[in-house]
Amino acid sequence: MASTTMMMKSAAHVQALKPRLSGKPIVSAPASLRSARLPVRVRAEEESTSVTKETKDRSQDTLLFASDQSLSYLTGALPADYGFDPLGLLDPEGKGAGFVSPAWLQYSEVIHARWAMLGAAGCIAPEILATAGVIPQTPDEVIWFKSGVIPPAGVYDKYWLDPYSLFFIEVILVQFAELRRWQDFRNPGSQGKQYFLGLEEVLKGSGDASYPGGQFFNLFNLGKTEAAMKELKTKELKNGRLAMLAVFGYGAQAVITAEGPFKNLTDHLSDPTGHNILTNFGHPAL
C-alpha cells in the first residue's frame, strides 16, 4: 500500500514539472542545406589556393604552346624551359606526376640528348669519311644500320672478333656504366664512396646527377659563373633535342630508302625533285 502511494506521488510530481521542461522543438536544417555546406567550404579553399598561387611573369621569355597551367610550374628555372608541356607530364597537380617522376623526366632528357648527339654524329661520320676516302671501307660497309651486331644485316668480315662476342662485351661494359649512373641518380655522391681504381674523388660528382662536373666530366672547366653554366645547359638541351629529332629522321630514312643519311643528302642535292620526302614515300626501297 505504501509503495503504491509513493508511485502515485512521483507520477503527479513529474506531471507538474512537464510544462516547465517543455520548450520549442529544435528544427533540423533541410537535407539540401546540410549537404550544401561541404561544397561551399571546398570551393572557398580552392579559391584561396588559386589566389595565393603565384606565377612568374614570363611575358619576355620565348614560349612554345605554353598554357597558364604549364607556366604555373615551368617558371623558367630549368634550362631550355619554354613552357612546353602539352601532356602535363611535369605537372605536380596533374596525372602526369603519377606516371613518371618529374625529376626523372628532367634527368632522362639530358641523358637522351647526350646519347642522341653522339649517335647523330656517329651515324653519319663514317659514311662521310668513307665517301671521301679517308678510311678504307666503302660507304655501303659503314652505313649505320648495316653495321650492327645481329646477322645478316651487317658486314662482319673485317671485324677483329665475331659479332656475338662483340655484342656481349658491349652489353657488360654498358651495363656496368649504366648501373653506376643509375645509382648516382638515386643517391647523389654515392660513387665517391665506393672504391674504383682510385677515381672516387673524380666520380663523386657535384650532387646533381645530370651535371656531375669535376675534372673528368667538365674537363675544360666551362661555366665558371651561374649565368654561364645555365647558358651552356640551355645550349646542350637545344642541340640535344635537335639531335633526337635527327636520329628519328635517320631511322625513317633508313626504312624508306635503305640508304645512309649522307647518301640521302647527296642524292637530294643532286636531284631535289627526284629525291625528296614525297617521291621516297611513293617508291619505298624496303
Residue pairs with C-beta under 8 A, 6 or more apart in sequence:
53 72
55 68
55 71
55 72
55 75
56 71
56 75
56 76
58 66
58 71
58 75
58 76
58 83
61 76
61 82
61 83
62 82
63 71
63 82
63 83
63 84
64 82
64 83
64 84
65 83
65 84
65 86
66 74
66 82
66 83
66 84
67 83
69 88
69 91
69 94
70 83
70 84
70 85
70 88
70 90
70 91
71 83
73 90
73 91
73 92
73 93
74 81
74 83
74 84
74 85
74 90
75 81
78 106
79 230
79 233
79 234
79 236
79 237
80 233
80 234
80 237
80 238
80 241
85 91
85 96
87 96
88 94
88 95
88 96
89 96
89 97
89 99
89 100
89 102
89 105
90 96
90 97
90 102
90 105
90 106
91 97
92 102
96 102
104 185
106 210
107 185
107 209
107 210
109 237
109 240
110 210
110 211
110 236
110 237
110 240
111 181
111 210
112 240
112 244
113 236
113 237
113 239
113 240
113 241
113 243
113 244
114 236
114 240
116 240
116 243
116 244
116 246
116 247
117 239
117 240
117 243
119 243
119 247
120 243
120 246
120 247
120 250
122 144
123 144
123 247
123 250
123 260
123 261
124 144
124 250
124 260
124 261
124 262
126 135
126 137
126 142
126 144
126 147
127 139
127 142
127 143
127 144
127 260
127 261
127 262
127 263
128 262
129 135
129 142
130 137
130 138
130 139
130 141
130 142
131 139
131 262
131 266
135 142
137 158
139 260
139 262
139 263
140 146
140 155
141 147
141 155
141 158
142 260
143 259
143 260
143 263
144 250
144 254
144 260
144 261
145 153
145 251
145 254
145 260
146 153
146 154
146 155
147 154
147 155
148 154
149 163
149 164
149 166
149 167
149 170
150 163
150 167
151 163
154 163
156 162
156 163
159 166
161 169
180 191
180 203
181 209
183 190
183 191
184 190
184 191
184 205
184 209
184 212
185 209
188 205
188 207
188 208
188 209
189 204
189 205
189 207
191 200
191 203
191 204
191 205
192 200
192 201
192 203
192 204
192 205
193 200
193 204
194 200
196 203
199 216
202 214
202 215
202 216
203 212
203 214
203 216
204 214
205 212
205 213
205 214
205 217
206 212
206 213
206 214
211 217
211 229
211 233
222 228
222 229
222 232
223 229
223 231
223 232
223 233
249 261
250 261
253 259
253 261
253 264
253 280
254 260
255 284
255 286
256 280
256 281
256 284
256 285
256 286
257 263
257 264
257 280
257 284
257 285
258 285
258 286
259 267
259 285
264 275
267 275
268 275
268 276
273 279
